[in-house]
Amino acid sequence: MTFSTGLFSDKRLRTWRAWVVHFYTALGNIAGFLALIAVTEHRPRDVFFFLAVCIFIDSTDGALARWWDVSRWTPNFDGRKLDDITDYLTYVFIPMYFAYHFRLVDPAWLPVLGLVLLASAFGFCQDWAKTEDGFFTGFPSYWNVVVFYMYLMHTSQVFNALVLLILAILVFVPIRYVYPTKTKFLMPVTLAGGAFWALTLIWLMLTFEHPNPWAIALSLTYPVYYFALSLYLHFRHAR
């Protein structure tokens, strides 16, 4: 068995490496399932821990896929579809179940949760959901982040329902939102801000039962930056 045709040929190694990336993406479903179990067992901090694991996987698998050119080495497997399935489960479905289970909205407003599920399902299936120049189109379904702050800040059920309703509508409004790992404008600042935001979230997780209000305010600076930058770039592009 020669190296070029054997078990450890370059082609086989590249193919196996591509499958490892797909497996890594699929691990987000396992973390999501553990988050769902934590919801049913009323363990909110564990829910957000596992959802944070999902975010980490989602934030890193794309770079690995591009670096190792997985579409070339697994041409009959749609990694983007796997990514979308995983993202819908962990960014949309589980956060909405969390909102229901922990009564972030009044039962009378439950149709709003259904609207979020439907809006995001349609949003995920739009060809224009991700642009060629590195943007999301429409609110990019960061429902995990939304419900995290709602729970942590003990915002009212009416406020929560209205925010969810507005954001669900914004899924269909063609505003361009920054794709942190693809939008080139101020990418170093965006990535550095994201790293700082991650540190503040770790701080909040460590003090989950009694979070410092200043820590919450500090952590919110990055979402504010994200939306401000997205709106600036959207309207600059629209000129």
Stockholm file with secondary structure:
# STOCKHOLM 1.0

chainA/1-239         MTFSTGLFSDKRLRTWRAWVVHFYTALGNIAGFLALIAVTEHRPRDVFFFLAVCIFIDSTDGALARWWDVSRWTPNFDGRKLDDITDYLTYVFIPMYFAYHFRLVDPAWLPVLGLVLLASAFGFCQDWAKTEDGFFTGFPSYWNVVVFYMYLMHTSQVFNALVLLILAILVFVPIRYVYPTKTKFLMPVTLAGGAFWALTLIWLMLTFEHPNPWAIALSLTYPVYYFALSLYLHFRHAR
#=GR chainA/1-239 SS CCTTTSTTCHHHHHHHHHHHHHHHHHHHHHHHHHHHHHHHTTCHHHHHHHHHHHHHHHHHHHHHHHHTTHHHHSTTSCHHHHHHHHHIIIIIIHHHHHHHHTTSSCGGGHHHHHHHHHHHHHHHTCGGGBCTTSEEESCCCCHHHHHHHHHHHTCCHHHHHHHHHHHHHHTTSCCEEECTTTCCTTHHHHHHHHHHHHHHHHHHHHTTTSCCHHHHHHHTHHHHHHHHHHHHHHHHHHC
#=GC SS_cons         CCTTTSTTCHHHHHHHHHHHHHHHHHHHHHHHHHHHHHHHTTCHHHHHHHHHHHHHHHHHHHHHHHHTTHHHHSTTSCHHHHHHHHHIIIIIIHHHHHHHHTTSSCGGGHHHHHHHHHHHHHHHTCGGGBCTTSEEESCCCCHHHHHHHHHHHTCCHHHHHHHHHHHHHHTTSCCEEECTTTCCTTHHHHHHHHHHHHHHHHHHHHTTTSCCHHHHHHHTHHHHHHHHHHHHHHHHHHC
//
